[in-house]
Amino acid sequence: MSFLQKLFRKSSEKPLEEEARVRVEQVIARAYIDPYLGADFFSAQAIKRICQRNGQLRVTIELNYPALSVRPTITNILYLALKRLDGFDDVIVDVQWKIPAHLGQRQEASRIKNIIAISSGKGGVGKSTATVNLALVLAAEGASVGILDADVYGPSQPKLLGIPEGTTPQSRDMRYYAPITVYGLKVMSMGLMVTEKTPLMWRGPVASETIQQLINQTLWGDMDYLLVDMPPGTGDIHITLAQTLVIAGAVVVTTPQDIALLDAKKGIDMFNTVDVPLLGIIENMATHTCTQCGHTEHIFGQHGGESIARENQSELLGSLPLDIKIREQADAGLPIVLADPGSEISLMYKEIALRLAVNVAQPGLITPLPKITFIND
């Protein structure tokens, strides 16, 4: 649109009178409660613009999370509700989104709006699988997303994304590397630097230096979200990431099993220590449904994720079942949200991803670079 067109458009638009604007806001508030924001658009301050042009009511909604799949539903519901109002020849509803940014990053990471740590206290709880599926959902919803595979000892993302062995990042000046792009995601992993058979027998300082190189020497470009697939535990790499990056928040993945919950609590305590907000809990393997008889049972216990979220004044983002399809699709390099986007499990991942995006966007979560000191006994 040219400058003259924009100028003409602005000159032909006029704000509504107070009484008419109040009526429009009331209709919007009654018509739709956003399930992710947990409020109507008026209460959530998501109404960006209400104006009139040539007898046409124009309403712009601006969300703080990517909403490509839910935009048609919102648009249709608000259009039908506002169409009943007298005084307008037509109604146009425009639903947009703008992802808020957490500031303070350094070097290449400064172009990433939100860095989210996906963590677990112990291995084997499905953290990497959750990371890749959440990233793919956010990308499908209209966000620009990347994955940093921070588990330098056991990188999983190349396998989960079906990246052929031997694929290596392109180097620029032998110093900076371009991430691999797959399924619309930017990916960097130590698994792209070595073969699957190469054991990495590194001490903590070497691993920490390596993860810093993966962060600062990758040409990430502009991104809405970088999901960091953290290694299990609470070791050197976690401290390095906390020192190097401004992490918008952390998600802890666990199973309902008591032993997994104990380690998850340690991970939460670590994030509290370095002033990284807890964005929520994901409970994996919550239930299993027998494929023969249809009976559902809680193999690893019940309500574990809910209880640990409540203890930490956080949110249970969702509970996922123990299902062979998740494992099969992950091993095949085609995560389930791609292989079967309409499945019940994929829809669960979508709910979790959008609730996570809303939590990241909440005011007050912008964190300073933490100061970590070491005390020698």
C-alpha positions in Angstrom: 0.0 0.0 0.0 1.4 3.4 -1.1 1.8 6.4 1.2 -1.1 8.2 -0.5 -3.3 5.1 -0.1 -2.5 4.9 3.6 -3.1 8.6 4.0 -6.5 8.4 2.2 -7.4 5.3 4.3 -6.6 7.1 7.5 -8.5 10.2 6.5 -11.6 8.2 5.6 -11.6 6.3 8.9 -13.1 7.9 12.0 -13.4 6.6 15.6 -16.7 5.6 16.9 -18.6 7.9 19.3 -18.3 6.8 22.9 -21.8 5.2 23.1 -21.3 3.2 19.9 -17.8 2.1 21.0 -19.1 0.9 24.4 -21.8 -1.1 22.6 -19.2 -2.7 20.3 -16.9 -3.6 23.2 -19.7 -5.1 25.2 -20.7 -7.3 22.2 -17.1 -8.5 21.8 -16.8 -9.2 25.5 -20.0 -11.3 25.5 -19.3 -13.1 22.2 -16.0 -14.9 22.9 -13.9 -16.0 25.8 -10.5 -16.9 24.6 -9.6 -20.3 26.0 -5.9 -19.5 26.1 -6.0 -16.0 27.5 -8.8 -17.1 29.9 -10.7 -13.9 29.3 -12.6 -11.9 26.8 -10.7 -9.7 24.4 -11.8 -6.5 26.2 -10.6 -7.7 29.6 -7.4 -9.0 28.0 -6.7 -5.6 26.4 -6.5 -7.4 23.0 -8.8 -4.9 21.1 -6.3 -2.9 19.1 -8.6 -0.7 17.0 -12.3 0.0 16.6 -13.3 2.5 13.8 -15.8 3.2 11.1 -15.1 3.7 7.4 -17.8 4.5 4.9 -20.5 2.9 7.1 -18.3 -0.2 7.7 -17.4 -1.2 11.2 -13.8 -2.3 11.4 -12.4 -4.2 14.5 -8.8 -5.3 14.9 -7.9 -7.9 17.6 -4.2 -8.3 18.4 -3.3 -11.5 20.3 0.0 -12.1 22.1 0.3 -15.7 20.8 0.4 -17.2 17.3 -3.2 -18.2 16.3 -3.3 -19.3 12.7 -5.6 -22.2 13.3 -8.0 -20.4 15.7 -8.2 -17.1 13.8 -11.1 -18.3 11.5 -13.2 -19.3 14.5 -12.6 -16.0 16.3 -13.3 -14.0 13.1 -16.5 -15.8 12.4 -17.9 -15.6 15.9 -17.2 -11.9 16.3 -18.5 -11.1 12.8 -21.8 -12.8 13.5 -22.1 -11.1 16.8 -21.2 -7.6 15.6 -23.4 -8.0 12.5 -26.5 -7.8 14.6 -25.6 -4.2 15.7 -27.6 -1.4 14.1 -25.9 1.5 12.4 -23.4 -0.3 10.2 -23.6 -1.5 6.7 -21.0 -4.2 7.1 -18.4 -5.6 9.6 -14.8 -6.5 9.1 -12.9 -8.3 11.9 -9.2 -8.6 11.6 -7.4 -10.9 14.0 -3.6 -10.4 14.2 -0.9 -11.4 16.7 2.3 -9.8 17.9 4.7 -11.9 20.0 6.2 -9.8 22.9 9.9 -9.9 23.3 12.1 -10.5 26.3 15.0 -8.1 26.1 18.6 -8.3 27.2 20.1 -11.1 24.9 23.7 -10.9 23.8 25.3 -11.3 20.3 23.3 -13.3 17.8 20.7 -14.3 20.5 19.6 -10.6 20.6 17.4 -11.3 17.6 15.4 -14.0 19.4 12.3 -12.7 21.1 11.8 -15.5 23.6 14.2 -18.3 24.7 12.3 -21.1 26.5 14.1 -23.9 28.4 12.5 -27.3 28.1 13.9 -29.3 31.0 13.5 -32.4 33.1 15.2 -33.6 36.2 16.0 -37.0 34.7 16.3 -38.6 31.4 13.7 -40.8 29.7 10.6 -38.8 30.5 10.0 -37.6 26.9 11.5 -34.1 27.1 13.0 -34.1 23.7 9.9 -35.5 22.0 7.8 -32.8 23.8 10.3 -30.1 22.6 10.1 -31.0 19.0 6.3 -31.3 18.9 5.8 -28.0 20.7 8.1 -26.3 18.4 6.3 -27.7 15.3 2.9 -26.6 16.7 4.1 -23.0 17.3 5.6 -22.9 13.8 2.3 -24.2 12.3 0.4 -21.5 14.2 2.4 -18.8 12.5 5.5 -18.2 14.7 9.1 -18.3 13.7 10.7 -21.0 15.8 14.0 -22.7 16.4 15.4 -25.5 18.5 18.8 -25.5 20.3 19.7 -29.1 21.2 21.7 -28.4 24.4 22.2 -32.0 25.3 25.8 -32.3 23.9 26.3 -35.8 25.3 23.1 -37.3 23.9 21.6 -35.1 21.2 18.2 -36.3 20.0 16.8 -33.6 17.7 18.5 -34.7 14.4 16.9 -38.1 14.9 13.5 -36.8 15.9 13.4 -34.5 12.9 14.6 -37.0 10.4 17.7 -35.1 9.5 19.9 -37.4 7.4 23.2 -38.5 8.9 26.0 -36.5 7.5 24.0 -33.3 7.2 26.2 -30.5 8.6 25.6 -26.8 9.1 27.1 -24.5 6.5 30.0 -22.4 7.9 30.6 -18.7 7.3 34.2 -17.6 7.7 34.9 -20.8 9.7 33.4 -19.1 12.7 29.6 -18.7 12.3 27.2 -21.5 11.3 23.8 -21.4 9.7 21.3 -23.6 11.5 19.7 -26.5 9.6 16.2 -25.7 8.5 13.7 -28.6 8.6 9.9 -28.5 8.7 10.1 -24.8 9.0 12.3 -24.9 12.2 15.9 -23.7 12.6 17.9 -26.4 14.3 21.3 -26.5 15.8 22.7 -29.6 17.6 25.9 -31.2 18.4 24.4 -34.2 16.7 24.9 -32.3 13.4 28.7 -31.9 14.1 29.5 -35.6 14.8 28.2 -39.0 13.8 25.8 -41.0 15.8 28.6 -43.4 16.7 30.9 -40.7 18.1 31.1 -40.8 21.9 31.6 -37.3 23.4 33.7 -37.9 26.5 34.0 -34.3 27.7 34.5 -32.8 31.1 32.2 -30.1 32.3 34.2 -27.0 31.2 34.6 -28.4 27.7 30.9 -29.1 27.4 30.1 -25.6 28.7 32.4 -24.0 26.2 30.8 -26.0 23.4 27.3 -25.0 24.3 28.4 -21.4 24.3 29.7 -21.8 20.8 26.5 -23.4 19.7 24.6 -20.4 21.0 26.8 -17.5 20.0 28.2 -18.8 16.7 24.9 -19.8 15.2 23.2 -17.3 12.8 19.8 -17.6 14.3 18.3 -14.5 12.7 15.0 -13.1 13.8 12.8 -15.6 15.7 9.8 -15.5 18.0 10.7 -18.5 20.0 13.9 -20.6 20.6 13.1 -23.8 22.4 16.2 -25.2 24.2 16.2 -28.9 24.7 18.1 -29.1 27.9 20.1 -32.1 29.1 18.8 -34.0 32.1 19.8 -32.9 35.6 21.2 -29.6 36.9 24.8 -29.5 35.8 27.4 -27.3 34.1 25.4 -26.7 30.9 22.4 -25.5 32.8 24.5 -22.9 34.7 26.2 -21.9 31.4 22.9 -21.3 29.7 21.6 -19.3 32.6 24.7 -17.1 32.6 24.8 -16.7 28.8 21.2 -16.1 27.9 18.1 -14.3 29.2 15.7 -17.2 29.4 12.1 -16.1 29.2 11.0 -19.1 31.3 11.3 -22.8 31.8 9.0 -25.8 31.2 9.6 -28.9 33.2 8.6 -32.2 31.7 8.0 -35.1 34.1 6.0 -38.3 34.5 3.6 -38.8 37.4 6.0 -41.3 39.1 7.3 -40.3 42.5 11.0 -40.8 41.6 10.6 -38.6 38.5 8.8 -35.9 40.5 11.7 -35.8 43.0 14.1 -34.9 40.2 11.7 -32.5 38.6 11.5 -30.6 41.9 15.3 -30.3 41.9 15.1 -28.8 38.4 12.5 -26.3 39.5 14.6 -25.3 42.5 17.5 -24.7 40.1 15.5 -22.4 37.9 14.3 -20.5 41.0 17.9 -20.1 42.1 18.9 -18.4 38.8 15.7 -16.4 38.6 14.2 -18.2 35.6 10.4 -18.2 35.8 8.5 -21.5 35.7 6.1 -21.4 32.8 4.4 -24.7 33.5 4.6 -28.4 33.9 4.0 -31.0 31.2 3.1 -34.5 32.5 4.1 -37.2 30.1 2.9 -40.9 30.2 0.0 -39.9 32.4 -2.3 -42.7 31.2 -2.2 -45.8 29.0 -5.1 -47.2 27.1 -5.0 -50.8 26.1 -5.3 -51.3 22.4 -7.1 -54.6 22.9 -9.7 -53.9 25.5 -9.7 -50.1 25.7 -9.1 -50.0 29.4 -7.2 -46.9 30.6 -5.0 -46.9 33.6 -2.4 -44.7 35.3 0.7 -46.9 35.1 3.1 -44.4 36.7 0.7 -42.9 39.2 -1.8 -40.1 39.2 -2.0 -36.4 39.7 1.8 -36.0 40.0 2.1 -33.2 37.5 -0.8 -31.4 39.0 0.5 -31.6 42.5 4.0 -30.3 41.6 2.5 -27.4 39.6 0.3 -26.5 42.6 3.2 -26.6 45.0 5.2 -24.2 42.8 2.2 -21.8 42.1 2.5 -22.8 38.4 0.2 -24.4 35.8 -0.1 -27.9 34.5 0.0 -27.2 30.8 -1.2 -30.6 29.9 -1.1 -34.4 30.5 0.0 -36.6 27.6 -0.7 -40.4 27.4 1.8 -43.2 27.0 1.0 -44.1 23.4 3.0 -46.1 20.9 2.2 -43.7 18.1 4.3 -40.9 19.8 7.3 -43.2 20.0 6.9 -44.7 16.5 6.6 -41.3 14.8 9.5 -39.9 16.8 11.8 -42.8 15.8 10.7 -42.4 12.2 11.8 -38.7 12.2 8.2 -37.5 11.6 6.8 -36.2 14.9 3.1 -37.0 15.5 1.9 -33.4 15.1 3.2 -33.6 11.5 2.3 -37.2 10.8 -1.3 -36.9 12.2 -2.1 -33.3 13.0 -5.8 -34.0 13.6 -5.2 -36.8 16.1 -6.2 -36.4 19.8 -2.6 -36.4 20.8 -1.6 -33.7 18.3 -4.5 -31.5 19.6 -3.2 -32.0 23.1 0.2 -30.7 22.0 -1.5 -27.8 20.3 -3.3 -26.9 23.6 -0.1 -27.1 25.5 1.9 -25.0 23.0 -0.6 -22.2 22.9 -1.0 -22.1 26.7 2.8 -22.0 26.9 2.9 -19.1 24.4 0.4 -17.1 26.4 2.4 -17.7 29.7 5.6 -16.5 28.0 3.8 -13.3 27.0 2.6 -12.4 30.5 3.9 -9.1 31.8 6.5 -9.3 34.5 8.4 -12.2 33.1 11.2 -10.1 31.6 14.2 -11.3 33.6 17.7 -9.8 34.1 20.8 -11.7 33.4 21.3 -13.7 36.6 24.4 -13.3 38.7 25.8 -16.7 39.7 28.6 -17.0 42.1 30.6 -20.1 43.2 31.7 -20.6 46.8 34.6 -22.9 47.5 34.2 -24.7 50.9 
